[in-house]
Amino acid sequence: MERQSPITRMMAVGIAQRALDITREYVGVRQQFGKHLRNHQLVQQDLADIETAVISSRLMCLFALGCLDQGVRANGTSAMAKRFATTNALGAVDLAMQLHGAMGIAEEVGLDQLWRDVRVLQVPDGTVGILALIQGRELTGAAAFR
Ligand SMILES: Cc1cc2nc3c(=O)[nH]c(=O)nc-3n(C[C@H](O)[C@H](O)[C@H](O)COP(=O)(O)OP(=O)(O)OC[C@H]3O[C@@H](n4cnc5c(N)ncnc54)[C@H](O)[C@@H]3O)c2cc1C
């Protein structure tokens, strides 16, 4: 029997959290136009977007895991959480790279590896496309896979 669990996608949340931690440190060190990056308004907006992606993804995965713990059928909820966490974590790491400028693609910072690690999660254990179809099947009762 198919049983969706968002547990693997907690990896995506951890990766995005790491990207946030690295970026918070960097914007407090790097100076441009006479002040630290963290003092620029748009940098703060990007940081807020990254944190929002981390927290919302974590909460959605925990909600789906909570449903499973209670024995509630959660195939749609889990598929939703898996797709949401993976997609948002990828966006968060991408934004973190952007905030690092050219350093974002330098191997010594490590964000390039985080990007690869989170990107791969879009495929195994249900591609993001198939996860949307699983959620759609739970919503409609119709399997649109074929
Ligand atoms: C790191 C990693 C670990 C893996 N571990 C395992 C493992 O432990 N066990 C295991 O069995 N497999 C594993 N896989 C394989 C993984 O499950 C498959 O790669 C994945 O299911 C996609 O299958 P595919 O590569 O054949 O792509 P395809 O099935 O060819 O899909 C290609 C694209 O078409 C879309 N697509 C396919 N069918 C439909 C459809 N009916 N409707 C709409 N869109 C569709 C997909 O969403 C995808 O975007 C792993 C893959 C990776 C990358």
The ligand as an SDF file (V2000), in Angstrom:
LIG
                    3D

 53 58  0  0  0  0  0  0  0  0999 V2000
   19.4670   10.1870   -5.3990 C   0  0  0  0  0  0  0  0  0  0  0  0
   18.4150    9.2420   -5.9060 C   0  0  0  0  0  0  0  0  0  0  0  0
   18.0690    8.1560   -5.1210 C   0  0  0  0  0  0  0  0  0  0  0  0
   17.1090    7.2520   -5.5670 C   0  0  0  0  0  0  0  0  0  0  0  0
   16.7950    6.1850   -4.7700 N   0  0  0  0  0  0  0  0  0  0  0  0
   15.9210    5.2760   -5.1850 C   0  0  0  0  0  0  0  0  0  0  0  0
   15.5940    4.1300   -4.3840 C   0  0  0  0  0  0  0  0  0  0  0  0
   16.1190    3.9660   -3.2790 O   0  0  0  0  0  0  0  0  0  0  0  0
   14.7110    3.2220   -4.8450 N   0  0  0  0  0  0  0  0  0  0  0  0
   14.1130    3.3850   -6.0570 C   0  0  0  0  0  0  0  0  0  0  0  0
   13.3190    2.5380   -6.4350 O   0  0  0  0  0  0  0  0  0  0  0  0
   14.4020    4.4600   -6.8420 N   0  0  0  0  0  0  0  0  0  0  0  0
   15.2750    5.3970   -6.4540 C   0  0  0  0  0  0  0  0  0  0  0  0
   15.5730    6.4930   -7.2420 N   0  0  0  0  0  0  0  0  0  0  0  0
   14.9040    6.6110   -8.5310 C   0  0  0  0  0  0  0  0  0  0  0  0
   13.7870    7.6370   -8.4470 C   0  0  0  0  0  0  0  0  0  0  0  0
   12.7170    7.1320   -7.6870 O   0  0  0  0  0  0  0  0  0  0  0  0
   13.3570    7.9550   -9.9060 C   0  0  0  0  0  0  0  0  0  0  0  0
   14.4390    8.6310  -10.5410 O   0  0  0  0  0  0  0  0  0  0  0  0
   12.1250    8.8280   -9.9400 C   0  0  0  0  0  0  0  0  0  0  0  0
   11.0120    8.0900   -9.4990 O   0  0  0  0  0  0  0  0  0  0  0  0
   11.8340    9.3470  -11.3500 C   0  0  0  0  0  0  0  0  0  0  0  0
   11.8420    8.2930  -12.2580 O   0  0  0  0  0  0  0  0  0  0  0  0
   12.6680    8.4340  -13.6070 P   0  0  0  0  0  0  0  0  0  0  0  0
   14.0260    8.9260  -13.2700 O   0  0  0  0  0  0  0  0  0  0  0  0
   12.5080    7.1560  -14.3490 O   0  0  0  0  0  0  0  0  0  0  0  0
   11.9620    9.6180  -14.3900 O   0  0  0  0  0  0  0  0  0  0  0  0
   10.6780    9.5100  -15.3170 P   0  0  0  0  0  0  0  0  0  0  0  0
    9.6610    8.5930  -14.7050 O   0  0  0  0  0  0  0  0  0  0  0  0
   11.1210    9.2660  -16.6910 O   0  0  0  0  0  0  0  0  0  0  0  0
   10.0980   11.0060  -15.1640 O   0  0  0  0  0  0  0  0  0  0  0  0
   10.6310   12.1100  -15.8960 C   0  0  0  0  0  0  0  0  0  0  0  0
    9.7190   13.3210  -15.6590 C   0  0  0  0  0  0  0  0  0  0  0  0
    8.3980   13.0290  -16.1520 O   0  0  0  0  0  0  0  0  0  0  0  0
    7.4400   13.1820  -15.1070 C   0  0  0  0  0  0  0  0  0  0  0  0
    6.4180   12.1520  -15.2160 N   0  0  0  0  0  0  0  0  0  0  0  0
    6.6310   10.8030  -15.2860 C   0  0  0  0  0  0  0  0  0  0  0  0
    5.4570   10.1600  -15.3630 N   0  0  0  0  0  0  0  0  0  0  0  0
    4.4880   11.1200  -15.3190 C   0  0  0  0  0  0  0  0  0  0  0  0
    3.0670   11.0800  -15.3480 C   0  0  0  0  0  0  0  0  0  0  0  0
    2.3890    9.9280  -15.4140 N   0  0  0  0  0  0  0  0  0  0  0  0
    2.3880   12.2310  -15.3080 N   0  0  0  0  0  0  0  0  0  0  0  0
    3.0550   13.4000  -15.2160 C   0  0  0  0  0  0  0  0  0  0  0  0
    4.3900   13.5150  -15.1760 N   0  0  0  0  0  0  0  0  0  0  0  0
    5.0960   12.3760  -15.2370 C   0  0  0  0  0  0  0  0  0  0  0  0
    8.2340   13.0580  -13.7990 C   0  0  0  0  0  0  0  0  0  0  0  0
    7.6000   13.7640  -12.7500 O   0  0  0  0  0  0  0  0  0  0  0  0
    9.5800   13.6500  -14.1740 C   0  0  0  0  0  0  0  0  0  0  0  0
    9.5320   15.0560  -14.0160 O   0  0  0  0  0  0  0  0  0  0  0  0
   16.4870    7.4280   -6.8350 C   0  0  0  0  0  0  0  0  0  0  0  0
   16.8400    8.5570   -7.6070 C   0  0  0  0  0  0  0  0  0  0  0  0
   17.7800    9.4680   -7.1520 C   0  0  0  0  0  0  0  0  0  0  0  0
   18.1160   10.6760   -7.9960 C   0  0  0  0  0  0  0  0  0  0  0  0
  1  2  1  0
  2  3  1  0
  2 52  2  0
  3  4  2  0
  4  5  1  0
  4 50  1  0
  5  6  2  0
  6  7  1  0
  6 13  1  0
  7  8  2  0
  7  9  1  0
  9 10  1  0
 10 11  2  0
 10 12  1  0
 12 13  2  0
 13 14  1  0
 14 15  1  0
 14 50  1  0
 15 16  1  0
 16 17  1  0
 16 18  1  0
 18 19  1  0
 18 20  1  0
 20 21  1  0
 20 22  1  0
 22 23  1  0
 23 24  1  0
 24 25  2  0
 24 26  1  0
 24 27  1  0
 27 28  1  0
 28 29  2  0
 28 30  1  0
 28 31  1  0
 31 32  1  0
 32 33  1  0
 33 34  1  0
 33 48  1  0
 34 35  1  0
 35 36  1  0
 35 46  1  0
 36 37  1  0
 36 45  1  0
 37 38  2  0
 38 39  1  0
 39 40  1  0
 39 45  2  0
 40 41  1  0
 40 42  2  0
 42 43  1  0
 43 44  2  0
 44 45  1  0
 46 47  1  0
 46 48  1  0
 48 49  1  0
 50 51  2  0
 51 52  1  0
 52 53  1  0
M  END
$$$$
